[in-house]
Amino acid sequence: MRPQLDQTKFHPIRHDRLVQEQVHDTYKSKHKPVEPMRCPQCGAVFDAGRWHWGTAPAGAHEALCPACHRSNDDYPAGYMELSGAFFIAHRDEILSLVRNHEERAKLEHPLQRILKIEDQADGVLVTTTDIHLARKIAEALHDAFKGELEFHYNEEESLLQVKWSR
């Protein structure tokens, strides 16, 4: 004899609705990390629901923070292409602004870091661990030096590509 199923727990299948696939980002934890936690690579501490700089309490768990994880995998979240005649003429000044902006952001947000600054044929590629840092640096460059600014966001992979030129 088959057991009776409670029909109120089931809903009919609808074919007129597009099901959105769940976005999978290996660098974003689905669950809240165990608190307190310390990153053995950079020393950032996860406590009270956020990552910050400080001293980890005795007995804190150890695990890589998302920024160090991205850095070790060489998998940036933000890509900023800086190019143009103005950039070439003022390269040191512009890169100084980029580094200073990262330092200020990193004081409050340990997961916002620059991974690399690489020379390219027509400019420089700056990669970051966070899409927000790439956006903030690009907006600071645009505010300070004007120029052309383009943002391309890939929602499926949580990536931001920025192009600034002048």
Residue pairs with C-beta under 8 A, 6 or more apart in sequence:
23 155
23 156
23 158
25 157
25 158
27 66
27 69
27 70
27 75
27 77
27 158
28 66
28 158
29 66
32 49
33 46
33 61
33 63
34 61
35 46
35 47
35 48
35 49
36 45
36 46
36 47
36 56
36 57
36 60
36 61
37 45
37 46
37 47
37 56
37 60
37 61
37 62
37 63
38 44
38 45
38 46
38 56
38 60
38 61
38 62
39 45
39 46
39 62
39 63
39 64
39 65
39 68
40 62
40 63
40 64
41 64
41 65
41 68
41 72
42 65
42 67
42 68
42 110
43 53
44 51
44 52
44 53
44 65
44 67
44 110
44 111
45 51
45 52
45 53
45 54
45 55
45 56
45 60
46 65
47 54
47 56
47 57
51 65
51 109
51 110
51 111
52 110
53 107
53 110
64 72
65 110
65 111
66 111
66 129
67 110
67 111
67 112
67 113
67 129
67 130
70 76
70 77
70 115
70 129
71 113
71 115
71 129
74 115
76 115
76 116
76 127
76 128
76 129
76 159
77 128
77 129
77 130
77 131
77 134
77 158
77 159
77 160
78 126
78 127
78 128
78 129
78 130
78 131
78 133
78 134
78 135
78 159
78 160
78 161
78 162
79 125
79 126
79 127
79 128
79 134
79 159
79 160
79 161
79 162
80 98
80 125
80 126
80 127
80 128
80 134
80 137
80 138
80 162
80 163
80 164
81 120
81 123
81 124
81 125
81 161
81 162
81 163
81 164
81 165
82 94
82 98
82 123
82 124
82 125
82 126
82 141
82 164
82 165
83 120
83 122
83 123
83 124
83 163
83 164
83 165
84 123
84 147
84 165
84 166
85 166
86 145
86 147
86 166
87 94
87 123
87 124
87 164
87 165
87 166
88 123
90 145
91 124
94 141
94 145
95 117
95 124
97 140
97 141
97 144
98 114
98 117
98 126
98 137
98 141
99 114
101 136
101 137
101 140
102 112
102 113
102 114
102 128
102 133
102 137
105 112
105 133
105 136
106 112
106 113
109 130
109 132
109 133
111 129
111 130
112 128
112 129
112 130
112 132
112 133
113 128
113 129
113 130
113 133
114 126
114 127
114 128
114 129
114 133
115 127
115 128
115 129
116 125
116 126
116 127
117 124
117 125
117 126
118 124
118 125
118 126
118 127
123 165
126 134
126 137
128 134
128 137
131 153
131 158
131 159
131 160
134 160
134 162
135 151
135 160
135 162
138 149
138 151
138 162
138 164
139 149
141 147
141 149
141 164
142 149
142 164
145 166
146 166
147 164
147 165
147 166
148 163
148 164
148 165
148 166
149 162
149 163
149 164
150 162
150 163
150 164
151 160
151 161
151 162
152 160
152 161
152 162
152 163
153 159
153 160
153 161
154 160
154 161
